[in-house]
Amino acid sequence: MLVERGLQVMNVEVVGDAYAIAANYLRRSGAIPDTLATNDRLLEIIAQMFQRGEFNRLRLANRAIAKFEASELV
């Protein structure tokens, strides 16, 4: 993680990898359309968890999938 003047800068690689893992799973399960467009809600979920201190790619992806699927049921 990069830190500059006390501000936390998002590590794009971690968030990007977590998004790719989660989006791939959700596309294959049919929860999101199979397009190249970024799903903003999924990306927002991952970014929020990253900002709260979760930095593990796989854990971010798995928790984002669970949260995304749970919000679809409501």
PQR file with spaces between the fields and no chain letter, atoms N, CA, C, O and H, PARSE charges and radii, in Angstrom:
ATOM       1  N    MET     1       0.844   -1.168    0.000 -0.4000 1.5000
ATOM       2  CA   MET     1       0.000    0.000    0.000 -0.0000 2.0000
ATOM       3  C    MET     1       0.889    1.230    0.000  0.5500 1.7000
ATOM       4  O    MET     1       1.936    1.254    0.647 -0.5500 1.4000
ATOM       5  N    LEU     2       0.472    2.229   -0.715 -0.4000 1.5000
ATOM       6  CA   LEU     2       1.216    3.473   -0.790 -0.0000 2.0000
ATOM       7  C    LEU     2       0.656    4.473    0.209  0.5500 1.7000
ATOM       8  O    LEU     2      -0.559    4.580    0.378 -0.5500 1.4000
ATOM       9  H    LEU     2      -0.379    2.210   -1.240  0.4000 1.0000
ATOM      10  N    VAL     3       1.536    5.197    0.862 -0.4000 1.5000
ATOM      11  CA   VAL     3       1.100    6.236    1.792 -0.0000 2.0000
ATOM      12  C    VAL     3       1.821    7.513    1.419  0.5500 1.7000
ATOM      13  O    VAL     3       3.045    7.529    1.287 -0.5500 1.4000
ATOM      14  H    VAL     3       2.523    5.111    0.724  0.4000 1.0000
ATOM      15  N    GLU     4       1.068    8.577    1.252 -0.4000 1.5000
ATOM      16  CA   GLU     4       1.659    9.857    0.893 -0.0000 2.0000
ATOM      17  C    GLU     4       1.017   10.952    1.732  0.5500 1.7000
ATOM      18  O    GLU     4      -0.186   11.197    1.635 -0.5500 1.4000
ATOM      19  H    GLU     4       0.074    8.564    1.360  0.4000 1.0000
ATOM      20  N    ARG     5       1.832   11.613    2.563 -0.4000 1.5000
ATOM      21  CA   ARG     5       1.365   12.715    3.402 -0.0000 2.0000
ATOM      22  C    ARG     5       0.162   12.349    4.253  0.5500 1.7000
ATOM      23  O    ARG     5      -0.752   13.156    4.422 -0.5500 1.4000
ATOM      24  H    ARG     5       2.809   11.414    2.642  0.4000 1.0000
ATOM      25  N    GLY     6       0.160   11.139    4.786 -0.4000 1.5000
ATOM      26  CA   GLY     6      -0.913   10.721    5.671 -0.0000 2.0000
ATOM      27  C    GLY     6      -2.172   10.264    4.966  0.5500 1.7000
ATOM      28  O    GLY     6      -3.139    9.892    5.630 -0.5500 1.4000
ATOM      29  H    GLY     6       0.903   10.484    4.649  0.4000 1.0000
ATOM      30  N    LEU     7      -2.193   10.280    3.659 -0.4000 1.5000
ATOM      31  CA   LEU     7      -3.374    9.845    2.913 -0.0000 2.0000
ATOM      32  C    LEU     7      -3.150    8.447    2.373  0.5500 1.7000
ATOM      33  O    LEU     7      -2.077    8.142    1.851 -0.5500 1.4000
ATOM      34  H    LEU     7      -1.408   10.582    3.119  0.4000 1.0000
ATOM      35  N    GLN     8      -4.142    7.609    2.494 -0.4000 1.5000
ATOM      36  CA   GLN     8      -4.043    6.248    1.971 -0.0000 2.0000
ATOM      37  C    GLN     8      -4.389    6.275    0.486  0.5500 1.7000
ATOM      38  O    GLN     8      -5.452    6.759    0.099 -0.5500 1.4000
ATOM      39  H    GLN     8      -5.013    7.856    2.918  0.4000 1.0000
ATOM      40  N    VAL     9      -3.505    5.763   -0.325 -0.4000 1.5000
ATOM      41  CA   VAL     9      -3.718    5.693   -1.765 -0.0000 2.0000
ATOM      42  C    VAL     9      -4.059    4.250   -2.103  0.5500 1.7000
ATOM      43  O    VAL     9      -3.379    3.321   -1.667 -0.5500 1.4000
ATOM      44  H    VAL     9      -2.641    5.370   -0.010  0.4000 1.0000
ATOM      45  N    MET    10      -5.113    4.072   -2.879 -0.4000 1.5000
ATOM      46  CA   MET    10      -5.569    2.724   -3.187 -0.0000 2.0000
ATOM      47  C    MET    10      -4.552    1.975   -4.045  0.5500 1.7000
ATOM      48  O    MET    10      -4.042    2.510   -5.030 -0.5500 1.4000
ATOM      49  H    MET    10      -5.665    4.826   -3.233  0.4000 1.0000
ATOM      50  N    ASN    11      -4.270    0.758   -3.668 -0.4000 1.5000
ATOM      51  CA   ASN    11      -3.397   -0.109   -4.443 -0.0000 2.0000
ATOM      52  C    ASN    11      -4.241   -0.696   -5.569  0.5500 1.7000
ATOM      53  O    ASN    11      -5.030   -1.616   -5.354 -0.5500 1.4000
ATOM      54  H    ASN    11      -4.684    0.323   -2.868  0.4000 1.0000
ATOM      55  N    VAL    12      -4.068   -0.159   -6.759 -0.4000 1.5000
ATOM      56  CA   VAL    12      -4.906   -0.518   -7.902 -0.0000 2.0000
ATOM      57  C    VAL    12      -4.768   -1.995   -8.258  0.5500 1.7000
ATOM      58  O    VAL    12      -5.738   -2.622   -8.684 -0.5500 1.4000
ATOM      59  H    VAL    12      -3.427    0.589   -6.934  0.4000 1.0000
ATOM      60  N    GLU    13      -3.588   -2.546   -8.088 -0.4000 1.5000
ATOM      61  CA   GLU    13      -3.367   -3.952   -8.446 -0.0000 2.0000
ATOM      62  C    GLU    13      -4.207   -4.883   -7.575  0.5500 1.7000
ATOM      63  O    GLU    13      -4.829   -5.810   -8.094 -0.5500 1.4000
ATOM      64  H    GLU    13      -2.800   -2.037   -7.741  0.4000 1.0000
ATOM      65  N    VAL    14      -4.235   -4.656   -6.271 -0.4000 1.5000
ATOM      66  CA   VAL    14      -5.008   -5.501   -5.359 -0.0000 2.0000
ATOM      67  C    VAL    14      -6.494   -5.393   -5.678  0.5500 1.7000
ATOM      68  O    VAL    14      -7.181   -6.408   -5.792 -0.5500 1.4000
ATOM      69  H    VAL    14      -3.729   -3.903   -5.850  0.4000 1.0000
ATOM      70  N    VAL    15      -6.982   -4.191   -5.819 -0.4000 1.5000
ATOM      71  CA   VAL    15      -8.408   -3.982   -6.114 -0.0000 2.0000
ATOM      72  C    VAL    15      -8.750   -4.553   -7.482  0.5500 1.7000
ATOM      73  O    VAL    15      -9.795   -5.183   -7.642 -0.5500 1.4000
ATOM      74  H    VAL    15      -6.423   -3.367   -5.727  0.4000 1.0000
ATOM      75  N    GLY    16      -7.894   -4.345   -8.461 -0.4000 1.5000
ATOM      76  CA   GLY    16      -8.135   -4.874   -9.806 -0.0000 2.0000
ATOM      77  C    GLY    16      -8.172   -6.390   -9.841  0.5500 1.7000
ATOM      78  O    GLY    16      -9.028   -6.984  -10.496 -0.5500 1.4000
ATOM      79  H    GLY    16      -7.045   -3.833   -8.331  0.4000 1.0000
ATOM      80  N    ASP    17      -7.240   -7.013   -9.134 -0.4000 1.5000
ATOM      81  CA   ASP    17      -7.219   -8.480   -9.085 -0.0000 2.0000
ATOM      82  C    ASP    17      -8.463   -9.023   -8.382  0.5500 1.7000
ATOM      83  O    ASP    17      -9.072   -9.988   -8.845 -0.5500 1.4000
ATOM      84  H    ASP    17      -6.545   -6.530   -8.602  0.4000 1.0000
ATOM      85  N    ALA    18      -8.834   -8.404   -7.269 -0.4000 1.5000
ATOM      86  CA   ALA    18     -10.023   -8.847   -6.531 -0.0000 2.0000
ATOM      87  C    ALA    18     -11.268   -8.687   -7.404  0.5500 1.7000
ATOM      88  O    ALA    18     -12.139   -9.556   -7.420 -0.5500 1.4000
ATOM      89  H    ALA    18      -8.339   -7.621   -6.892  0.4000 1.0000
ATOM      90  N    TYR    19     -11.345   -7.568   -8.129 -0.4000 1.5000
ATOM      91  CA   TYR    19     -12.487   -7.352   -9.023 -0.0000 2.0000
ATOM      92  C    TYR    19     -12.522   -8.417  -10.114  0.5500 1.7000
ATOM      93  O    TYR    19     -13.585   -8.960  -10.415 -0.5500 1.4000
ATOM      94  H    TYR    19     -10.637   -6.861   -8.116  0.4000 1.0000
ATOM      95  N    ALA    20     -11.378   -8.718  -10.706 -0.4000 1.5000
ATOM      96  CA   ALA    20     -11.328   -9.707  -11.779 -0.0000 2.0000
ATOM      97  C    ALA    20     -11.792  -11.074  -11.296  0.5500 1.7000
ATOM      98  O    ALA    20     -12.528  -11.764  -12.002 -0.5500 1.4000
ATOM      99  H    ALA    20     -10.514   -8.277  -10.462  0.4000 1.0000
ATOM     100  N    ILE    21     -11.371  -11.467  -10.109 -0.4000 1.5000
ATOM     101  CA   ILE    21     -11.779  -12.759   -9.540 -0.0000 2.0000
ATOM     102  C    ILE    21     -13.290  -12.786   -9.303  0.5500 1.7000
ATOM     103  O    ILE    21     -13.978  -13.722   -9.709 -0.5500 1.4000
ATOM     104  H    ILE    21     -10.773  -10.906   -9.536  0.4000 1.0000
ATOM     105  N    ALA    22     -13.790  -11.746   -8.641 -0.4000 1.5000
ATOM     106  CA   ALA    22     -15.216  -11.694   -8.300 -0.0000 2.0000
ATOM     107  C    ALA    22     -16.082  -11.587   -9.557  0.5500 1.7000
ATOM     108  O    ALA    22     -17.089  -12.284   -9.677 -0.5500 1.4000
ATOM     109  H    ALA    22     -13.231  -10.985   -8.311  0.4000 1.0000
ATOM     110  N    ALA    23     -15.698  -10.727  -10.483 -0.4000 1.5000
ATOM     111  CA   ALA    23     -16.492  -10.539  -11.699 -0.0000 2.0000
ATOM     112  C    ALA    23     -16.520  -11.813  -12.536  0.5500 1.7000
ATOM     113  O    ALA    23     -17.559  -12.157  -13.099 -0.5500 1.4000
ATOM     114  H    ALA    23     -14.880  -10.160  -10.385  0.4000 1.0000
ATOM     115  N    ASN    24     -15.407  -12.508  -12.623 -0.4000 1.5000
ATOM     116  CA   ASN    24     -15.359  -13.762  -13.372 -0.0000 2.0000
ATOM     117  C    ASN    24     -16.348  -14.771  -12.784  0.5500 1.7000
ATOM     118  O    ASN    24     -17.111  -15.405  -13.513 -0.5500 1.4000
ATOM     119  H    ASN    24     -14.563  -12.229  -12.165  0.4000 1.0000
ATOM     120  N    TYR    25     -16.325  -14.909  -11.473 -0.4000 1.5000
ATOM     121  CA   TYR    25     -17.254  -15.843  -10.820 -0.0000 2.0000
ATOM     122  C    TYR    25     -18.703  -15.424  -11.065  0.5500 1.7000
ATOM     123  O    TYR    25     -19.537  -16.254  -11.426 -0.5500 1.4000
ATOM     124  H    TYR    25     -15.705  -14.395  -10.881  0.4000 1.0000
ATOM     125  N    LEU    26     -19.002  -14.141  -10.870 -0.4000 1.5000
ATOM     126  CA   LEU    26     -20.380  -13.669  -11.001 -0.0000 2.0000
ATOM     127  C    LEU    26     -20.870  -13.755  -12.453  0.5500 1.7000
ATOM     128  O    LEU    26     -22.052  -14.001  -12.694 -0.5500 1.4000
ATOM     129  H    LEU    26     -18.325  -13.466  -10.577  0.4000 1.0000
ATOM     130  N    ARG    27     -19.981  -13.558  -13.401 -0.4000 1.5000
ATOM     131  CA   ARG    27     -20.370  -13.720  -14.817 -0.0000 2.0000
ATOM     132  C    ARG    27     -20.692  -15.180  -15.117  0.5500 1.7000
ATOM     133  O    ARG    27     -21.687  -15.480  -15.777 -0.5500 1.4000
ATOM     134  H    ARG    27     -19.021  -13.359  -13.206  0.4000 1.0000
ATOM     135  N    ARG    28     -19.851  -16.077  -14.634 -0.4000 1.5000
ATOM     136  CA   ARG    28     -20.077  -17.507  -14.886 -0.0000 2.0000
ATOM     137  C    ARG    28     -21.337  -18.018  -14.200  0.5500 1.7000
ATOM     138  O    ARG    28     -21.987  -18.939  -14.695 -0.5500 1.4000
ATOM     139  H    ARG    28     -19.043  -15.832  -14.098  0.4000 1.0000
ATOM     140  N    SER    29     -21.687  -17.420  -13.057 -0.4000 1.5000
ATOM     141  CA   SER    29     -22.893  -17.849  -12.346 -0.0000 2.0000
ATOM     142  C    SER    29     -24.148  -17.168  -12.885  0.5500 1.7000
ATOM     143  O    SER    29     -25.264  -17.534  -12.515 -0.5500 1.4000
ATOM     144  H    SER    29     -21.160  -16.671  -12.655  0.4000 1.0000
ATOM     145  N    GLY    30     -23.967  -16.177  -13.760 -0.4000 1.5000
ATOM     146  CA   GLY    30     -25.113  -15.487  -14.353 -0.0000 2.0000
ATOM     147  C    GLY    30     -25.625  -14.323  -13.532  0.5500 1.7000
ATOM     148  O    GLY    30     -26.670  -13.760  -13.860 -0.5500 1.4000
ATOM     149  H    GLY    30     -23.061  -15.880  -14.061  0.4000 1.0000
ATOM     150  N    ALA    31     -24.929  -13.946  -12.483 -0.4000 1.5000
ATOM     151  CA   ALA    31     -25.379  -12.851  -11.623 -0.0000 2.0000
ATOM     152  C    ALA    31     -25.160  -11.483  -12.265  0.5500 1.7000
ATOM     153  O    ALA    31     -25.894  -10.537  -11.975 -0.5500 1.4000
ATOM     154  H    ALA    31     -24.081  -14.403  -12.217  0.4000 1.0000
ATOM     155  N    ILE    32     -24.161  -11.373  -13.130 -0.4000 1.5000
ATOM     156  CA   ILE    32     -23.945  -10.137  -13.881 -0.0000 2.0000
ATOM     157  C    ILE    32     -23.770  -10.514  -15.343  0.5500 1.7000
ATOM     158  O    ILE    32     -23.336  -11.623  -15.653 -0.5500 1.4000
ATOM     159  H    ILE    32     -23.565  -12.141  -13.365  0.4000 1.0000
ATOM     160  N    PRO    33     -24.108   -9.591  -16.248 -0.5600 1.5000
ATOM     161  CA   PRO    33     -24.001   -9.900  -17.679  0.2800 2.0000
ATOM     162  C    PRO    33     -22.561  -10.159  -18.108  0.5500 1.7000
ATOM     163  O    PRO    33     -21.621   -9.615  -17.528 -0.5500 1.4000
ATOM     164  N    ASP    34     -22.405  -10.982  -19.115 -0.4000 1.5000
ATOM     165  CA   ASP    34     -21.076  -11.333  -19.626 -0.0000 2.0000
ATOM     166  C    ASP    34     -20.638  -10.289  -20.653  0.5500 1.7000
ATOM     167  O    ASP    34     -20.650  -10.538  -21.859 -0.5500 1.4000
ATOM     168  H    ASP    34     -23.169  -11.423  -19.586  0.4000 1.0000
ATOM     169  N    THR    35     -20.250   -9.114  -20.147 -0.4000 1.5000
ATOM     170  CA   THR    35     -19.776   -8.028  -20.999 -0.0000 2.0000
ATOM     171  C    THR    35     -18.431   -7.541  -20.478  0.5500 1.7000
ATOM     172  O    THR    35     -17.994   -7.925  -19.393 -0.5500 1.4000
ATOM     173  H    THR    35     -20.240   -8.912  -19.168  0.4000 1.0000
ATOM     174  N    LEU    36     -17.791   -6.702  -21.255 -0.4000 1.5000
ATOM     175  CA   LEU    36     -16.516   -6.130  -20.827 -0.0000 2.0000
ATOM     176  C    LEU    36     -16.700   -4.920  -19.922  0.5500 1.7000
ATOM     177  O    LEU    36     -15.731   -4.421  -19.348 -0.5500 1.4000
ATOM     178  H    LEU    36     -18.146   -6.390  -22.137  0.4000 1.0000
ATOM     179  N    ALA    37     -17.931   -4.445  -19.788 -0.4000 1.5000
ATOM     180  CA   ALA    37     -18.209   -3.273  -18.950 -0.0000 2.0000
ATOM     181  C    ALA    37     -17.998   -3.607  -17.476  0.5500 1.7000
ATOM     182  O    ALA    37     -18.317   -4.708  -17.026 -0.5500 1.4000
ATOM     183  H    ALA    37     -18.718   -4.850  -20.254  0.4000 1.0000
ATOM     184  N    THR    38     -17.463   -2.656  -16.741 -0.4000 1.5000
ATOM     185  CA   THR    38     -17.231   -2.822  -15.315 -0.0000 2.0000
ATOM     186  C    THR    38     -18.542   -2.696  -14.564  0.5500 1.7000
ATOM     187  O    THR    38     -19.334   -1.795  -14.840 -0.5500 1.4000
ATOM     188  H    THR    38     -17.204   -1.762  -17.107  0.4000 1.0000
ATOM     189  N    ASN    39     -18.777   -3.587  -13.623 -0.4000 1.5000
ATOM     190  CA   ASN    39     -19.956   -3.497  -12.776 -0.0000 2.0000
ATOM     191  C    ASN    39     -19.616   -2.547  -11.630  0.5500 1.7000
ATOM     192  O    ASN    39     -18.845   -2.888  -10.733 -0.5500 1.4000
ATOM     193  H    ASN    39     -18.134   -4.319  -13.398  0.4000 1.0000
ATOM     194  N    ASP    40     -20.198   -1.358  -11.671 -0.4000 1.5000
ATOM     195  CA   ASP    40     -19.857   -0.313  -10.701 -0.0000 2.0000
ATOM     196  C    ASP    40     -20.173   -0.712   -9.270  0.5500 1.7000
ATOM     197  O    ASP    40     -19.414   -0.387   -8.358 -0.5500 1.4000
ATOM     198  H    ASP    40     -20.825   -1.081  -12.400  0.4000 1.0000
ATOM     199  N    ARG    41     -21.279   -1.412   -9.060 -0.4000 1.5000
ATOM     200  CA   ARG    41     -21.649   -1.802   -7.697 -0.0000 2.0000
ATOM     201  C    ARG    41     -20.643   -2.777   -7.102  0.5500 1.7000
ATOM     202  O    ARG    41     -20.276   -2.653   -5.934 -0.5500 1.4000
ATOM     203  H    ARG    41     -21.895   -1.676   -9.802  0.4000 1.0000
ATOM     204  N    LEU    42     -20.199   -3.739   -7.889 -0.4000 1.5000
ATOM     205  CA   LEU    42     -19.198   -4.696   -7.423 -0.0000 2.0000
ATOM     206  C    LEU    42     -17.883   -3.985   -7.116  0.5500 1.7000
ATOM     207  O    LEU    42     -17.260   -4.243   -6.086 -0.5500 1.4000
ATOM     208  H    LEU    42     -20.498   -3.839   -8.839  0.4000 1.0000
ATOM     209  N    LEU    43     -17.467   -3.100   -7.997 -0.4000 1.5000
ATOM     210  CA   LEU    43     -16.229   -2.354   -7.775 -0.0000 2.0000
ATOM     211  C    LEU    43     -16.328   -1.490   -6.521  0.5500 1.7000
ATOM     212  O    LEU    43     -15.362   -1.380   -5.766 -0.5500 1.4000
ATOM     213  H    LEU    43     -17.973   -2.890   -8.834  0.4000 1.0000
ATOM     214  N    GLU    44     -17.475   -0.886   -6.300 -0.4000 1.5000
ATOM     215  CA   GLU    44     -17.677   -0.058   -5.108 -0.0000 2.0000
ATOM     216  C    GLU    44     -17.578   -0.896   -3.832  0.5500 1.7000
ATOM     217  O    GLU    44     -16.976   -0.463   -2.850 -0.5500 1.4000
ATOM     218  H    GLU    44     -18.259   -0.976   -6.914  0.4000 1.0000
ATOM     219  N    ILE    45     -18.159   -2.077   -3.845 -0.4000 1.5000
ATOM     220  CA   ILE    45     -18.090   -2.978   -2.683 -0.0000 2.0000
ATOM     221  C    ILE    45     -16.634   -3.305   -2.366  0.5500 1.7000
ATOM     222  O    ILE    45     -16.217   -3.238   -1.209 -0.5500 1.4000
ATOM     223  H    ILE    45     -18.648   -2.429   -4.643  0.4000 1.0000
ATOM     224  N    ILE    46     -15.861   -3.658   -3.391 -0.4000 1.5000
ATOM     225  CA   ILE    46     -14.456   -4.014   -3.192 -0.0000 2.0000
ATOM     226  C    ILE    46     -13.656   -2.813   -2.704  0.5500 1.7000
ATOM     227  O    ILE    46     -12.844   -2.940   -1.788 -0.5500 1.4000
ATOM     228  H    ILE    46     -16.200   -3.713   -4.331  0.4000 1.0000
ATOM     229  N    ALA    47     -13.876   -1.657   -3.305 -0.4000 1.5000
ATOM     230  CA   ALA    47     -13.132   -0.455   -2.907 -0.0000 2.0000
ATOM     231  C    ALA    47     -13.430   -0.081   -1.454  0.5500 1.7000
ATOM     232  O    ALA    47     -12.521    0.311   -0.722 -0.5500 1.4000
ATOM     233  H    ALA    47     -14.535   -1.554   -4.050  0.4000 1.0000
ATOM     234  N    GLN    48     -14.674   -0.195   -1.035 -0.4000 1.5000
ATOM     235  CA   GLN    48     -15.033    0.121    0.357 -0.0000 2.0000
ATOM     236  C    GLN    48     -14.348   -0.828    1.330  0.5500 1.7000
ATOM     237  O    GLN    48     -13.834   -0.393    2.361 -0.5500 1.4000
ATOM     238  H    GLN    48     -15.412   -0.513   -1.629  0.4000 1.0000
ATOM     239  N    MET    49     -14.336   -2.112    1.014 -0.4000 1.5000
ATOM     240  CA   MET    49     -13.674   -3.073    1.900 -0.0000 2.0000
ATOM     241  C    MET    49     -12.171   -2.827    1.947  0.5500 1.7000
ATOM     242  O    MET    49     -11.553   -2.973    3.002 -0.5500 1.4000
ATOM     243  H    MET    49     -14.754   -2.465    0.177  0.4000 1.0000
ATOM     244  N    PHE    50     -11.578   -2.456    0.812 -0.4000 1.5000
ATOM     245  CA   PHE    50     -10.156   -2.152    0.778 -0.0000 2.0000
ATOM     246  C    PHE    50      -9.853   -0.947    1.665  0.5500 1.7000
ATOM     247  O    PHE    50      -8.880   -0.948    2.419 -0.5500 1.4000
ATOM     248  H    PHE    50     -12.080   -2.338   -0.044  0.4000 1.0000
ATOM     249  N    GLN    51     -10.689    0.070    1.568 -0.4000 1.5000
ATOM     250  CA   GLN    51     -10.487    1.276    2.373 -0.0000 2.0000
ATOM     251  C    GLN    51     -10.658    1.004    3.862  0.5500 1.7000
ATOM     252  O    GLN    51     -10.110    1.730    4.691 -0.5500 1.4000
ATOM     253  H    GLN    51     -11.480    0.071    0.955  0.4000 1.0000
ATOM     254  N    ARG    52     -11.403   -0.020    4.201 -0.4000 1.5000
ATOM     255  CA   ARG    52     -11.586   -0.399    5.613 -0.0000 2.0000
ATOM     256  C    ARG    52     -10.447   -1.264    6.132  0.5500 1.7000
ATOM     257  O    ARG    52     -10.409   -1.588    7.319 -0.5500 1.4000
ATOM     258  H    ARG    52     -11.848   -0.610    3.527  0.4000 1.0000
ATOM     259  N    GLY    53      -9.510   -1.647    5.249 -0.4000 1.5000
ATOM     260  CA   GLY    53      -8.336   -2.348    5.730 -0.0000 2.0000
ATOM     261  C    GLY    53      -8.153   -3.771    5.258  0.5500 1.7000
ATOM     262  O    GLY    53      -7.241   -4.456    5.720 -0.5500 1.4000
ATOM     263  H    GLY    53      -9.541   -1.384    4.285  0.4000 1.0000
ATOM     264  N    GLU    54      -9.000   -4.241    4.343 -0.4000 1.5000
ATOM     265  CA   GLU    54      -8.831   -5.597    3.810 -0.0000 2.0000
ATOM     266  C    GLU    54      -7.942   -5.521    2.573  0.5500 1.7000
ATOM     267  O    GLU    54      -8.300   -4.865    1.595 -0.5500 1.4000
ATOM     268  H    GLU    54      -9.741   -3.684    3.967  0.4000 1.0000
ATOM     269  N    PHE    55      -6.783   -6.187    2.603 -0.4000 1.5000
ATOM     270  CA   PHE    55      -5.821   -6.084    1.516 -0.0000 2.0000
ATOM     271  C    PHE    55      -5.559   -7.410    0.802  0.5500 1.7000
ATOM     272  O    PHE    55      -4.810   -7.442   -0.175 -0.5500 1.4000
ATOM     273  H    PHE    55      -6.491   -6.721    3.397  0.4000 1.0000
ATOM     274  N    ASN    56      -6.158   -8.491    1.268 -0.4000 1.5000
ATOM     275  CA   ASN    56      -5.965   -9.800    0.649 -0.0000 2.0000
ATOM     276  C    ASN    56      -6.908   -9.927   -0.548  0.5500 1.7000
ATOM     277  O    ASN    56      -8.124   -9.805   -0.403 -0.5500 1.4000
ATOM     278  H    ASN    56      -6.766   -8.464    2.061  0.4000 1.0000
ATOM     279  N    ARG    57      -6.340  -10.175   -1.733 -0.4000 1.5000
ATOM     280  CA   ARG    57      -7.129  -10.213   -2.981 -0.0000 2.0000
ATOM     281  C    ARG    57      -8.253  -11.242   -2.934  0.5500 1.7000
ATOM     282  O    ARG    57      -9.396  -10.939   -3.274 -0.5500 1.4000
ATOM     283  H    ARG    57      -5.352  -10.275   -1.851  0.4000 1.0000
ATOM     284  N    LEU    58      -7.924  -12.443   -2.517 -0.4000 1.5000
ATOM     285  CA   LEU    58      -8.909  -13.516   -2.517 -0.0000 2.0000
ATOM     286  C    LEU    58     -10.005  -13.274   -1.487  0.5500 1.7000
ATOM     287  O    LEU    58     -11.183  -13.509   -1.758 -0.5500 1.4000
ATOM     288  H    LEU    58      -6.995  -12.689   -2.240  0.4000 1.0000
ATOM     289  N    ARG    59      -9.618  -12.810   -0.321 -0.4000 1.5000
ATOM     290  CA   ARG    59     -10.610  -12.503    0.710 -0.0000 2.0000
ATOM     291  C    ARG    59     -11.516  -11.357    0.268  0.5500 1.7000
ATOM     292  O    ARG    59     -12.724  -11.396    0.498 -0.5500 1.4000
ATOM     293  H    ARG    59      -8.662  -12.619   -0.101  0.4000 1.0000
ATOM     294  N    LEU    60     -10.935  -10.337   -0.368 -0.4000 1.5000
ATOM     295  CA   LEU    60     -11.744   -9.236   -0.907 -0.0000 2.0000
ATOM     296  C    LEU    60     -12.758   -9.765   -1.925  0.5500 1.7000
ATOM     297  O    LEU    60     -13.937   -9.415   -1.878 -0.5500 1.4000
ATOM     298  H    LEU    60      -9.953  -10.305   -0.555  0.4000 1.0000
ATOM     299  N    ALA    61     -12.288  -10.606   -2.839 -0.4000 1.5000
ATOM     300  CA   ALA    61     -13.171  -11.144   -3.877 -0.0000 2.0000
ATOM     301  C    ALA    61     -14.291  -11.985   -3.272  0.5500 1.7000
ATOM     302  O    ALA    61     -15.456  -11.821   -3.637 -0.5500 1.4000
ATOM     303  H    ALA    61     -11.330  -10.890   -2.877  0.4000 1.0000
ATOM     304  N    ASN    62     -13.950  -12.875   -2.359 -0.4000 1.5000
ATOM     305  CA   ASN    62     -14.959  -13.751   -1.764 -0.0000 2.0000
ATOM     306  C    ASN    62     -15.997  -12.968   -0.967  0.5500 1.7000
ATOM     307  O    ASN    62     -17.192  -13.249   -1.058 -0.5500 1.4000
ATOM     308  H    ASN    62     -13.004  -13.008   -2.063  0.4000 1.0000
ATOM     309  N    ARG    63     -15.555  -12.004   -0.200 -0.4000 1.5000
ATOM     310  CA   ARG    63     -16.502  -11.199    0.587 -0.0000 2.0000
ATOM     311  C    ARG    63     -17.351  -10.314   -0.313  0.5500 1.7000
ATOM     312  O    ARG    63     -18.533  -10.103   -0.041 -0.5500 1.4000
ATOM     313  H    ARG    63     -14.584  -11.776   -0.126  0.4000 1.0000
ATOM     314  N    ALA    64     -16.760   -9.799   -1.374 -0.4000 1.5000
ATOM     315  CA   ALA    64     -17.522   -8.977   -2.318 -0.0000 2.0000
ATOM     316  C    ALA    64     -18.589   -9.815   -3.027  0.5500 1.7000
ATOM     317  O    ALA    64     -19.709   -9.347   -3.235 -0.5500 1.4000
ATOM     318  H    ALA    64     -15.800   -9.971   -1.594  0.4000 1.0000
ATOM     319  N    ILE    65     -18.251  -11.032   -3.390 -0.4000 1.5000
ATOM     320  CA   ILE    65     -19.226  -11.932   -4.025 -0.0000 2.0000
ATOM     321  C    ILE    65     -20.391  -12.178   -3.073  0.5500 1.7000
ATOM     322  O    ILE    65     -21.553  -12.078   -3.468 -0.5500 1.4000
ATOM     323  H    ILE    65     -17.341  -11.412   -3.221  0.4000 1.0000
ATOM     324  N    ALA    66     -20.083  -12.496   -1.838 -0.4000 1.5000
ATOM     325  CA   ALA    66     -21.136  -12.767   -0.848 -0.0000 2.0000
ATOM     326  C    ALA    66     -22.026  -11.545   -0.649  0.5500 1.7000
ATOM     327  O    ALA    66     -23.250  -11.662   -0.601 -0.5500 1.4000
ATOM     328  H    ALA    66     -19.139  -12.577   -1.518  0.4000 1.0000
ATOM     329  N    LYS    67     -21.410  -10.380   -0.536 -0.4000 1.5000
ATOM     330  CA   LYS    67     -22.182   -9.153   -0.325 -0.0000 2.0000
ATOM     331  C    LYS    67     -23.013   -8.814   -1.561  0.5500 1.7000
ATOM     332  O    LYS    67     -24.163   -8.394   -1.436 -0.5500 1.4000
ATOM     333  H    LYS    67     -20.416  -10.285   -0.576  0.4000 1.0000
ATOM     334  N    PHE    68     -22.446   -8.989   -2.741 -0.4000 1.5000
ATOM     335  CA   PHE    68     -23.156   -8.715   -3.987 -0.0000 2.0000
ATOM     336  C    PHE    68     -24.356   -9.644   -4.130  0.5500 1.7000
ATOM     337  O    PHE    68     -25.457   -9.196   -4.450 -0.5500 1.4000
ATOM     338  H    PHE    68     -21.511   -9.330   -2.843  0.4000 1.0000
ATOM     339  N    GLU    69     -24.144  -10.935   -3.895 -0.4000 1.5000
ATOM     340  CA   GLU    69     -25.242  -11.899   -4.014 -0.0000 2.0000
ATOM     341  C    GLU    69     -26.320  -11.653   -2.967  0.5500 1.7000
ATOM     342  O    GLU    69     -27.507  -11.809   -3.255 -0.5500 1.4000
ATOM     343  H    GLU    69     -23.250  -11.299   -3.635  0.4000 1.0000
ATOM     344  N    ALA    70     -25.927  -11.273   -1.768 -0.4000 1.5000
ATOM     345  CA   ALA    70     -26.909  -11.003   -0.709 -0.0000 2.0000
ATOM     346  C    ALA    70     -27.757   -9.783   -1.066  0.5500 1.7000
ATOM     347  O    ALA    70     -28.954   -9.763   -0.777 -0.5500 1.4000
ATOM     348  H    ALA    70     -24.963  -11.146   -1.534  0.4000 1.0000
ATOM     349  N    SER    71     -27.167   -8.786   -1.677 -0.4000 1.5000
ATOM     350  CA   SER    71     -27.918   -7.586   -2.047 -0.0000 2.0000
ATOM     351  C    SER    71     -28.861   -7.856   -3.208  0.5500 1.7000
ATOM     352  O    SER    71     -29.867   -7.162   -3.361 -0.5500 1.4000
ATOM     353  H    SER    71     -26.195   -8.802   -1.911  0.4000 1.0000
ATOM     354  N    GLU    72     -28.551   -8.858   -4.030 -0.4000 1.5000
ATOM     355  CA   GLU    72     -29.421   -9.244   -5.135 -0.0000 2.0000
ATOM     356  C    GLU    72     -30.703   -9.907   -4.648  0.5500 1.7000
ATOM     357  O    GLU    72     -31.734   -9.842   -5.317 -0.5500 1.4000
ATOM     358  H    GLU    72     -27.734   -9.421   -3.905  0.4000 1.0000
ATOM     359  N    LEU    73     -30.637  -10.543   -3.486 -0.4000 1.5000
ATOM     360  CA   LEU    73     -31.794  -11.245   -2.950 -0.0000 2.0000
ATOM     361  C    LEU    73     -32.836  -10.308   -2.342  0.5500 1.7000
ATOM     362  O    LEU    73     -33.996  -10.683   -2.177 -0.5500 1.4000
ATOM     363  H    LEU    73     -29.799  -10.596   -2.942  0.4000 1.0000
ATOM     364  N    VAL    74     -32.422   -9.109   -2.015 -0.4000 1.5000
ATOM     365  CA   VAL    74     -33.326   -8.149   -1.362 -0.0000 2.0000
ATOM     366  C    VAL    74     -34.247   -7.533   -2.359  0.5500 1.7000
ATOM     367  O    VAL    74     -35.079   -6.701   -1.999 -0.5500 1.4000
ATOM     368  H    VAL    74     -31.479   -8.804   -2.149  0.4000 1.0000
